[in-house]
């Protein structure tokens, strides 16, 4: 009988953060060859998740076969002044051998603070009852996130009565501050609005000319008006994800936006940059029924937003896209702002497929240019399982 090497055991924690789930690792727990960026690390994370899976089920891995559940996080102690931990996020493709490191996951950002506390990255003397501040360096995009994590008896308080639409059960509230979340180009205008305009006419092959707000805040995002693309703004996943033609149109919009924003040089590069930019469509408030059956009243929201992640309509809303929504809503004249009724605002409540979410942004115009100091939102997180993940041995998978 042929003998094969045993599986490798790697300490890991499976966590929910916001409306996403992912496998969390301490950098020092990874096999030595996977502690540095490169093909060995990517191969390891792909095998942990169970990708590439031509069946798109992730039966042989920890992934959940959706963009919200095919994620890995690597945490290390930060050497950067004023920060506690470095947070690196990998979005794992489902059916191809690809890990996208081009952006952050705002939802899993809410689990980084609790993970840091539980794994000894925060000194015990700071763990007093109440809200403990954890300063996070988001290594993918080079930005600071401040997490306010509830602590009781020196441990993270995970249970509570905070309800987040898109999550079935209540948990403790975690407040996230995304500090200076817009892009830092040499030219200020190219930072938040890469084209220098709050609304552009975007030429999309096969579709034509569309109004678009292209913004880089939280995550690069291309916003279009629902009415301009034949949508109502109240769509749920089943309305979009089973429509191959609709998904192709959204990918065409995303590719055109990525080119216009300077994120890619050729259309072919879009396939290798699946995580960013996001594409979203907006509409004024209206009554609709969320995926849970909950009735959302127009009077309770400022606008409706639907967003796609990794080629599919998201079941709720990505945290980073929520930052983009809050920021764009605060800038007069953007498509997001117009859908919300125009004017100036410091916060917005939007309707998404699973319900509603309130987000705020401190946005100011300085010398004719828009800058965002921070965006704030509430999320929740908890440990689902902790111990070790098993990975079949092999030089490509484990280093």
NULOKE-551709 format. One line per 2 residues: number of its first residue (from 1); their letters; for each residue y, z, x of C-alpha. Coordinates in nm, 4 decimals. Example, Ala and Ser with C-alpha at 12.3 -4.5 7.8 and 13.67 -1.06 7.14 Angstrom:
# NULOKE-551709
1	as	-0.4500,0.7800,1.2300; -0.1060,0.7140,1.3670
This chain:
# NULOKE-551709
1	xx	0.0000,0.0000,0.0000; 0.3437,-0.0917,0.1289
3	xx	0.5551,0.2125,0.2020; 0.9256,0.2057,0.1281
5	xx	1.1962,0.4429,0.2459; 1.2863,0.7231,0.0051
7	xx	1.6110,0.7211,-0.1852; 1.9173,0.8707,-0.0242
9	xx	2.0739,1.1762,-0.1857; 2.4557,1.1838,-0.1896
11	xx	2.6526,1.4768,-0.3370; 2.8601,1.3541,-0.6311
13	xx	3.0260,1.4615,-0.9547; 3.0274,1.2599,-1.2761
15	xx	3.3574,1.3186,-1.4559; 3.5500,1.2079,-1.7598
17	xx	3.9184,1.1576,-1.7020; 4.1265,1.0537,-2.0025
19	xx	3.9361,0.7740,-2.1773; 3.7392,0.6738,-1.8661
21	xx	3.4379,0.8036,-1.6733; 3.3552,0.7718,-1.3055
23	xx	3.1477,0.8961,-1.0133; 3.3535,1.1188,-0.7790
25	xx	3.2723,1.1665,-0.4113; 3.4157,1.3744,-0.1305
27	xx	3.4816,1.1345,0.1551; 3.2913,1.3545,0.4015
29	xx	2.9811,1.3471,0.1801; 2.9455,0.9702,0.2051
31	xx	2.7115,0.8202,0.4651; 2.9111,0.7822,0.7865
33	xx	2.9198,0.4020,0.7712; 3.0612,0.4176,0.4168
35	xx	3.3500,0.6489,0.5044; 3.5615,0.3538,0.6121
37	xx	3.6636,0.0593,0.3923; 3.4404,-0.2441,0.4151
39	xx	3.1202,-0.4096,0.2966; 2.8970,-0.1042,0.3559
41	xx	3.1126,0.1147,0.1322; 3.1343,-0.1558,-0.1337
43	xx	2.7571,-0.2099,-0.1298; 2.6991,0.1626,-0.1718
45	xx	2.9299,0.1954,-0.4715; 2.7891,-0.1169,-0.6321
47	xx	2.4385,0.0311,-0.6078; 2.5553,0.3677,-0.7415
49	xx	2.7028,0.2005,-1.0508; 2.4132,-0.0439,-1.0879
51	xx	2.5990,-0.3682,-1.0147; 2.5716,-0.6579,-1.0077
53	xx	2.3739,-0.6536,-1.3317; 2.3091,-0.9953,-1.4904
55	xx	2.2047,-0.8130,-1.8075; 2.5444,-0.6316,-1.8199
57	xx	2.3766,-0.3019,-1.9153; 2.3810,-0.0881,-1.5976
59	xx	2.0373,0.0461,-1.6805; 1.9637,0.1068,-1.3100
61	xx	2.2849,0.2877,-1.2220; 2.5538,0.5322,-1.3262
63	xx	2.7829,0.2721,-1.4806; 2.8330,0.2281,-1.8515
65	xx	2.8705,-0.1518,-1.8513; 3.2372,-0.1384,-1.9542
67	xx	3.5576,-0.1436,-1.7522; 3.6182,0.2188,-1.8587
69	xx	3.2879,0.3443,-1.7209; 3.2258,0.1361,-1.4072
71	xx	3.4418,0.3339,-1.1683; 3.4141,0.5305,-0.8450
73	xx	3.6575,0.7737,-0.6828; 3.6734,0.9014,-0.3246
75	xx	3.8690,1.2212,-0.2526; 3.9689,1.3597,0.0868
77	xx	4.2036,1.6255,0.2186; 4.5455,1.4721,0.2724
79	xx	4.7203,1.4690,0.6084; 5.0335,1.3408,0.4360
81	xx	5.3097,1.6061,0.4185; 5.3608,1.7494,0.0724
83	xx	5.0259,1.6321,-0.0629; 4.6965,1.8099,-0.1220
85	xx	4.4473,1.5236,-0.1483; 4.4173,1.1497,-0.0997
87	xx	4.2697,0.9680,-0.3982; 4.1056,0.6275,-0.3579
89	xx	3.9841,0.4377,-0.6639; 3.7329,0.1516,-0.6877
91	xx	3.6886,-0.0579,-1.0027; 3.3324,-0.1888,-0.9866
93	xx	3.2556,-0.5274,-1.1371; 2.9692,-0.5298,-1.3848
95	xx	2.7971,-0.8621,-1.3219; 2.9218,-0.9592,-0.9760
97	xx	2.9012,-0.7982,-0.6324; 3.2657,-0.6982,-0.6192
99	xx	3.4709,-0.3774,-0.5965; 3.8418,-0.4148,-0.6755
101	xx	4.0655,-0.1797,-0.4738; 4.3946,-0.3393,-0.5827
103	xx	4.5176,-0.0704,-0.8218; 4.4906,0.2787,-0.9636
105	xx	4.3131,0.4209,-1.2688; 4.5610,0.6349,-1.4605
107	xx	4.2915,0.7874,-1.6771; 4.0757,0.9049,-1.3864
109	xx	4.3931,1.0328,-1.2193; 4.3703,1.3234,-1.4637
111	xx	4.0334,1.4258,-1.3159; 4.1504,1.4259,-0.9539
113	xx	4.3344,1.7597,-0.9789; 4.0391,1.9416,-1.1380
115	xx	3.8013,1.7884,-0.8816; 4.0290,1.8980,-0.5972
117	xx	4.0410,2.2550,-0.7256; 3.6667,2.2781,-0.7916
119	xx	3.5829,2.1387,-0.4469; 3.7980,2.3710,-0.2405
121	xx	4.0845,2.1381,-0.1538; 4.3393,2.3803,-0.3020
123	xx	4.3871,2.7230,-0.1333; 4.2560,3.0122,-0.3422
125	xx	4.5907,3.1912,-0.3323; 4.7470,2.9089,-0.5342
127	xx	4.4926,2.9356,-0.8131; 4.6829,3.1821,-1.0316
129	xx	4.6383,3.1783,-1.4081; 4.8471,2.9123,-1.5742
131	xx	4.9314,2.5568,-1.4706; 4.8548,2.4804,-1.1067
133	xx	5.0298,2.1866,-0.9427; 4.8126,1.9479,-0.7431
135	xx	4.9972,1.6841,-0.5426; 4.7949,1.3654,-0.5083
137	xx	4.8478,1.0678,-0.2808; 4.7215,0.7590,-0.4627
139	xx	4.5946,0.5617,-0.1642; 4.5380,0.2280,-0.3404
141	xx	4.9050,0.1809,-0.4240; 5.0748,0.4338,-0.1945
143	xx	5.2263,0.6537,-0.4657; 5.2474,1.0234,-0.5517
145	xx	5.0931,1.1725,-0.8653; 5.1545,1.5341,-0.9597
147	xx	4.8849,1.6871,-1.1794; 4.9490,2.0096,-1.3694
149	xx	4.6026,2.1578,-1.4194; 4.5278,2.4679,-1.6324
151	xx	4.3529,2.7427,-1.4353; 4.2045,3.0722,-1.5540
153	xx	4.0249,3.3240,-1.3334; 4.0595,3.0998,-1.0309
155	xx	3.8744,2.8110,-1.1961; 3.9772,2.4980,-1.3834
157	xx	4.0046,2.5586,-1.7558; 3.8328,2.2560,-1.9049
159	xx	3.7968,2.3593,-2.2679; 4.0892,2.3633,-2.5069
161	xx	4.2360,2.2203,-2.8249; 4.4193,1.9181,-2.6847
163	xx	4.3095,1.6029,-2.8675; 4.3292,1.2603,-2.7044
165	xx	4.2679,0.9552,-2.9211; 3.9751,0.7642,-2.7737
167	xx	3.7924,1.0867,-2.6794; 3.5670,1.2428,-2.9425
169	xx	3.6121,1.6107,-2.8521; 3.9138,1.8275,-2.7613
171	xx	3.9699,1.9665,-2.4123; 4.2408,2.1386,-2.2106
173	xx	4.5623,1.9435,-2.1614; 4.6498,1.8106,-1.8157
175	xx	5.0031,1.6795,-1.7612; 5.0450,1.3954,-1.5132
177	xx	5.3665,1.2886,-1.3441; 5.3610,0.9460,-1.1812
179	xx	5.6415,0.9672,-0.9255; 5.8413,0.6503,-0.8501
181	xx	5.5649,0.4360,-1.0012; 5.7304,0.0962,-0.9566
183	xx	5.6587,-0.1363,-0.6666; 5.8564,-0.0821,-0.3467
185	xx	5.9699,-0.4245,-0.2358; 6.2513,-0.4715,0.0111
187	xx	6.4534,-0.6112,-0.2772; 6.4966,-0.3596,-0.5586
189	xx	6.4760,-0.6222,-0.8320; 6.1440,-0.7476,-0.6987
191	xx	6.0059,-0.3961,-0.7291; 5.9955,-0.3164,-1.0988
193	xx	6.0475,-0.6731,-1.2212; 5.8979,-0.9080,-0.9603
195	xx	6.0767,-1.2129,-1.1047; 6.4095,-1.0314,-1.1304
197	xx	6.4129,-1.0837,-1.5094; 6.3136,-0.8555,-1.7972
199	xx	6.1859,-1.1599,-1.9924; 6.0656,-1.4885,-1.8463
201	xx	5.9272,-1.8084,-1.9883; 5.5768,-1.8217,-1.8437
203	xx	5.4042,-2.1587,-1.8224; 5.0343,-2.1123,-1.9009
205	xx	4.8037,-2.4127,-1.8510; 4.6360,-2.5079,-2.1769
207	xx	4.8632,-2.2818,-2.3812; 5.2218,-2.3791,-2.3023
209	xx	5.5359,-2.1760,-2.2488; 5.5277,-1.8082,-2.3495
211	xx	5.7830,-1.5310,-2.3383; 5.6593,-1.2646,-2.0972
213	xx	5.7767,-0.9370,-1.9490; 5.6185,-0.8957,-1.6066
215	xx	5.6545,-0.5473,-1.4659; 5.5105,-0.3514,-1.1770
217	xx	5.5204,0.0132,-1.2811; 5.1988,0.2153,-1.2886
219	xx	5.0108,-0.1110,-1.2526; 5.1284,-0.4733,-1.2522
221	xx	5.1249,-0.5819,-1.6167; 5.2026,-0.9004,-1.8070
223	xx	5.3310,-0.8280,-2.1582; 5.3453,-1.0981,-2.4251
225	xx	5.4358,-1.0811,-2.7932; 5.1379,-1.0714,-3.0282
227	xx	5.3010,-1.3203,-3.2651; 5.3475,-1.5721,-2.9833
229	xx	4.9727,-1.5905,-2.9172; 4.8518,-1.5840,-3.2786
231	xx	4.7601,-1.2143,-3.2864; 4.8655,-0.9437,-3.5311
233	xx	4.8860,-0.6533,-3.2863; 4.6332,-0.4475,-3.4845
235	xx	4.3223,-0.6002,-3.3262; 4.0231,-0.3845,-3.2326
237	xx	3.7639,-0.4620,-2.9658; 3.5358,-0.6558,-3.2001
239	xx	3.8209,-0.8891,-3.2919; 3.8747,-1.0003,-2.9317
241	xx	3.5719,-0.9282,-2.7162; 3.3361,-1.1473,-2.9150
243	xx	3.5749,-1.4418,-2.9084; 3.5129,-1.6386,-2.5891
245	xx	3.8074,-1.8704,-2.6537; 4.0463,-1.5766,-2.6994
247	xx	3.9241,-1.4099,-2.3800; 3.9728,-1.7365,-2.1913
249	xx	4.3315,-1.7600,-2.3203; 4.4069,-1.4058,-2.2059
251	xx	4.2613,-1.4770,-1.8631; 4.4782,-1.7876,-1.8397
253	xx	4.7846,-1.5757,-1.9219; 4.6803,-1.3134,-1.6678
255	xx	4.6288,-1.5754,-1.3972; 4.9638,-1.7416,-1.4670
257	xx	5.1342,-1.4014,-1.4591; 4.9649,-1.3056,-1.1324
259	xx	5.0894,-1.6280,-0.9740; 5.4433,-1.5783,-1.1052
261	xx	5.4480,-1.2161,-0.9842; 5.3336,-1.3190,-0.6378
263	xx	5.0099,-1.1209,-0.6566; 4.7953,-1.4253,-0.5813
265	xx	4.8662,-1.7571,-0.4135; 4.6155,-1.9756,-0.5978
267	xx	4.4515,-1.9552,-0.9433; 4.1106,-1.9174,-0.7793
269	xx	4.2149,-1.5806,-0.6348; 4.2370,-1.4287,-0.9843
271	xx	3.8585,-1.3953,-0.9995; 3.8670,-1.1750,-0.6892
273	xx	4.1490,-0.9614,-0.8278; 4.0097,-0.8610,-1.1640
275	xx	4.1701,-0.5170,-1.1881; 4.5301,-0.6335,-1.1534
277	xx	4.7469,-0.7468,-1.3152; 4.6711,-0.6296,-1.6651
279	xx	4.7634,-0.8417,-1.9650; 4.8816,-0.6786,-2.2874
281	xx	5.0315,-0.7883,-2.6177; 5.2842,-0.5973,-2.8253
283	xx	5.3998,-0.5926,-3.1849; 5.6380,-0.3860,-3.4021
285	xx	5.4918,-0.0845,-3.5840; 5.2641,-0.1439,-3.8836
287	xx	4.9916,0.0441,-4.0654; 4.6410,-0.0137,-3.9308
289	xx	4.2999,0.1495,-3.9080; 4.1855,0.2669,-3.5633
291	xx	3.8318,0.2182,-3.4352; 3.7412,0.5740,-3.5405
293	xx	3.8409,0.4995,-3.9006; 4.1605,0.7022,-3.8623
295	xx	4.4539,0.5526,-4.0480; 4.7606,0.4975,-3.8287
297	xx	5.0891,0.4879,-4.0185; 5.3745,0.2653,-3.9090
299	xx	5.6114,0.5598,-3.9507; 5.4206,0.7533,-3.6815
301	xx	5.4521,0.4964,-3.4011; 5.7264,0.2971,-3.2299
303	xx	5.5143,-0.0115,-3.1629; 5.1587,-0.1390,-3.1298
305	xx	5.0048,-0.2358,-2.7936; 4.6690,-0.3872,-2.7039
307	xx	4.5639,-0.4386,-2.3418; 4.2769,-0.6062,-2.1608
309	xx	4.0960,-0.4602,-1.8620; 3.8447,-0.6510,-1.6494
311	xx	3.8468,-0.9353,-1.8998; 3.7874,-0.7314,-2.2164
313	xx	4.0078,-0.5593,-2.4735; 4.0266,-0.1910,-2.3799
315	xx	3.8952,0.0551,-2.6377; 4.2090,0.2682,-2.6066
317	xx	4.4723,0.2295,-2.3330; 4.4573,0.2437,-1.9557
319	xx	4.6652,0.5266,-1.8116; 4.8397,0.3017,-1.5623
321	xx	4.9208,0.0498,-1.8357; 5.0645,0.3414,-2.0350
323	xx	5.3069,0.3979,-1.7460; 5.4013,0.0298,-1.7638
325	xx	5.4515,0.0595,-2.1412; 5.6719,0.3678,-2.1102
327	xx	5.8814,0.2081,-1.8370; 5.9219,-0.1284,-2.0089
329	xx	6.0045,0.0400,-2.3403; 6.2926,0.2229,-2.1722
331	xx	6.4541,-0.0961,-2.0384; 6.6632,-0.2793,-2.3022
333	xx	6.5565,-0.6363,-2.3674; 6.1955,-0.6300,-2.2507
335	xx	5.9345,-0.7474,-2.4998; 5.8019,-0.3905,-2.5161
337	xx	6.1496,-0.2539,-2.5842; 6.2190,-0.5177,-2.8509
339	xx	5.8882,-0.4470,-3.0261; 5.9894,-0.0797,-3.0368
341	xx	6.3196,-0.1642,-3.2002; 6.5424,-0.2097,-2.8951
343	xx	6.8045,0.0291,-2.7613; 6.7468,0.2990,-2.5033
345	xx	6.4734,0.5624,-2.5113; 6.3145,0.8226,-2.2858
347	xx	5.9764,0.8285,-2.4606; 5.7689,0.6077,-2.6836
349	xx	5.4675,0.6602,-2.9090; 5.2515,0.3507,-2.9337
351	xx	4.9479,0.2626,-3.1373; 4.6352,0.1388,-2.9568
353	xx	4.2846,0.0523,-3.0819; 4.1684,0.4172,-3.0812
355	xx	4.4851,0.5830,-3.2115; 4.8214,0.6760,-3.0642
357	xx	4.9684,0.7992,-2.7370; 5.3084,0.9349,-2.6404
359	xx	5.4426,0.8574,-2.2921; 5.7795,0.9137,-2.1319
361	xx	5.9705,0.7546,-1.8453; 6.2861,0.8464,-1.6565
363	xx	6.4395,0.5019,-1.6111; 6.7911,0.4390,-1.4826
365	xx	7.0074,0.1414,-1.3998; 7.1548,0.1694,-1.0508
367	xx	7.3907,-0.0987,-0.9202; 7.2655,-0.3386,-1.1838
369	xx	6.8989,-0.2808,-1.1015; 6.6417,-0.0812,-1.2951
371	xx	6.4573,0.2040,-1.1240; 6.2011,0.4459,-1.2656
373	xx	6.1968,0.7952,-1.1158; 5.8795,0.9099,-1.2904
375	xx	5.6578,0.8607,-1.5911; 5.4875,1.1485,-1.7717
377	xx	5.1852,1.1673,-1.9986; 4.9194,1.4127,-2.1100
379	xx	4.5500,1.3597,-2.0565; 4.2361,1.5737,-2.0328
381	xx	3.9328,1.5795,-1.8042; 3.6057,1.7597,-1.7552
383	xx	3.2933,1.7597,-1.5416; 3.0002,1.5906,-1.7152
385	xx	2.7421,1.6420,-1.4410; 2.7418,1.7569,-1.0813
387	xx	2.4860,1.7492,-0.8041; 2.3780,1.4351,-0.6257
389	xx	2.3413,1.0674,-0.7007; 2.0313,0.8911,-0.5668
391	xx	2.0641,0.5529,-0.3962; 1.7779,0.3365,-0.2686
393	xx	1.7754,0.3330,0.1110; 1.8833,0.0275,0.3019
395	xx	2.1479,-0.0645,0.5579; 2.3646,-0.2493,0.3071
397	xx	2.3520,0.0277,0.0477; 2.3772,0.3441,0.2525
399	x	2.4943,0.2615,0.6017
